């Protein structure tokens, strides 16, 4: 009897995914559109809807953290950046993840932790242009005063 309920539950979940597949595709399109248009509130709402359908990928967690970061919610953004355990597929996205996490730590008045993360990330085999702005970021953390935003360059985009 237990096996019958298990089978029915699995089948009903599968049927739900089949019926909701167009909606899931729409949510994915809406997520990318919200990111492209920098509509951070819409991006957060859309990712929360996607979560209901069975969890989030590391990229979705990164986007959620980045949206909170752009809205100035540094504590919430730091939580999402720390949740990400699996490496992202694209090396550029991994560079963005490390640098965004470091920037969040800096904004939370933890420059030493930010430096440790970036020094660890420099050991990765990244393209030369990535290493240059990571080194620039490290130099700006060493100097007193306001952190220079240009240290991140245009590369916080994850496309």
N, C-alpha and C positions, 0 to 999 in steps of 0.2 A: 504494500500500500504506500509505503514511504517513497519507493521508486516512482510510482505513478504521479504523486504530487510533485516530485522533483522534475520529472519529465514535462509535466504540464506547466510548471513555473518556467522552465527553460524555453519551452515552445512559446509561451505567451510573451516572454521577453523578446524572443526572436521576431515574433509577429509584430510587436510594438516597434522594433527597429525598422522592419520592412515598411510599415505604414508611415513611420515618421522620417524615413530616409530623405524625402524631398525637403522637409523642414530642417534637418540636420545640414544638408547642403546649403540651404538658405542662410542658416546661422553662420556657417563658415565664410560665406561670401560677405555677410554683414560684418563679421569680425574684421576681415581684411579691409573692407571699405571704411570702417570706423577708424582703423589704424592709419590708413592712407590719408584720411581727412582730419586726423588728430582730434577726433571726438572721443576724448578719454572716458567720459561718463558712459557713453553708449558702448564703448569697448568693454568696460567692466560689466555692464548689464548683460551683454551678449555672451561673454565668457562664463558668467554665472549660469546662464541658460544651458550652455554647452555642457557644463559640469553635471547637470541633471541627467544627461544621457550616458553617463558612465565614466566620468573621470576626465582629468586634464593631462595633456602632454606637457613635457618640460617647456616647450615653446609657448604654450598657453599660460603657464605659470610666469614665464618671463614677461609676456605681454601684460599680464595682470600687474606684476610688480612695476613694470615700466609705466603703465597708466597711472598707478598711484604715485609714482615718482614725479611724473609730469604734473599731477594735480597738487604736489607739495605735501603729500601724506607720506613722509619719509619712514615713519615707524612701520606702517602697513607694508610699504614697498620693501623694506628690509626683510620683513617676515617671508614674503614670497620669494625673494632672492635667496634666502637661506634654505627654503624648502627644496629648491632645485638640486637634486643629487645627480641625476643622469646627465652625461655630457650631451650637448645639443649636436645635431647632425652637422651643421655648417660651422666651419672654424670662425667665420665672421660673427655668427651669433654667439659663439662661446666667448669671443673677445668682448662683445657687447655686454654679455652677462657679467663677466669679471669686472669690467670697468664701471658698469652701472652699480654693481654691488659696492665697489670701492668708493664711488661717488656718494652713495647713500651713507656709508660709514663715516665719510668725511663730514657730511651734512649733520650727522648725529654726534659730532664732536669726538670722533674716534679716529683721528688721522693715522695713528700707529697701526691699527688693524687694517685700514685702507691700504697702507704701504705694504703690509705683509701679503695681502691678497694680490696686489699688482706685481710685487716681486716674484711671487709664485707663478703668476700668469706669464711673466716674461720668459720663463723657462719653456713655455709651450712653443711649438714650432709654428709661429705665426708669420704672415708676410711682413716684409720690412716696413711697409707704411704703418702697420698696426704697432709694431715695436716702437716706432718713432714717437707716436702720440702717447703710448704708455709711459715711455721715458720722460716725455714732456710733463705728463701728469705727476709722475714721481718727483720731478724737479719742482713743480708748483706746490706740492704738499710740503716739501722741505722749506720753501720760502714762507715767511710770515705774511699775514694779511689774507685777502680774499683769494680764493682759488680761481684760477683763470679757466673759464668755461671752454675756451678754444682748445684746451688740452684734449677734449674729446673729439674735436673736429666734427665733420659731418657724419661720422660713422656710427652714431647711435641708432641709425635706421637698421632694421633687421631684414631688409629685402636684398 
